[in-house]
Amino acid sequence: MTNPVKLAKSLIGKHRISKREVEDKVNNIRLVDEILRKHGYRKVFASTSAIFKGWAISERFTDHNEYLL
């Protein structure tokens, strides 16, 4: 498993980050999530077409599948 802090820092700068890029590489997903949020990323649950239309369902109601900058 990868160090969560190093993984988060390596992902910063990408416009879109798939949840699988994070899940498959670290045990502590919460730490990566906190770091990404501090750098302006937000969680979204939507298909690619829905994201470009501006739809984003609140994470309170469902699990997310991407981080967007």
C-alpha positions in Angstrom: 0.0 0.0 0.0 1.1 3.6 -0.8 1.6 6.3 1.8 -1.7 8.3 1.8 0.0 11.7 2.1 2.3 11.0 -0.9 -0.6 9.7 -3.0 -2.7 12.8 -2.3 0.2 15.1 -3.1 0.8 13.3 -6.4 -2.8 13.6 -7.4 -3.0 17.3 -6.7 -3.1 19.3 -9.9 -5.3 16.8 -11.9 -8.6 18.2 -12.9 -10.5 14.9 -12.3 -9.6 12.1 -9.9 -11.4 8.8 -10.0 -12.3 7.2 -6.6 -10.6 4.0 -7.8 -7.3 5.8 -8.1 -7.4 6.3 -4.4 -9.2 3.2 -3.1 -6.9 0.7 -4.7 -3.7 2.2 -3.4 -4.2 3.2 0.2 -5.8 1.9 3.4 -6.5 5.3 4.9 -8.9 6.8 2.3 -10.1 9.4 4.9 -6.7 11.1 5.1 -6.4 11.3 1.3 -10.0 12.8 1.2 -9.1 15.4 3.8 -6.0 16.5 1.9 -7.8 16.7 -1.4 -10.6 18.8 0.1 -8.1 21.2 1.6 -6.8 21.8 -1.9 -10.2 22.7 -3.3 -11.4 19.3 -4.6 -15.1 18.4 -4.2 -16.7 15.0 -4.3 -19.3 14.3 -6.9 -21.5 11.4 -7.9 -22.4 11.7 -11.5 -21.6 10.3 -15.0 -19.2 12.3 -17.1 -22.1 13.8 -19.1 -23.9 14.8 -16.0 -20.8 16.6 -14.6 -20.5 18.8 -17.6 -24.2 19.7 -17.3 -23.5 20.8 -13.7 -25.3 18.1 -11.9 -23.8 16.9 -8.6 -25.8 14.9 -6.0 -24.9 15.7 -2.4 -22.6 13.1 -0.8 -24.9 12.9 2.1 -27.3 10.9 0.0 -24.9 8.6 -1.9 -21.3 7.6 -2.2 -19.1 9.7 -4.5 -17.2 8.3 -7.5 -15.0 11.3 -8.5 -13.2 14.3 -7.1 -13.3 17.5 -9.2 -11.1 20.5 -8.9 
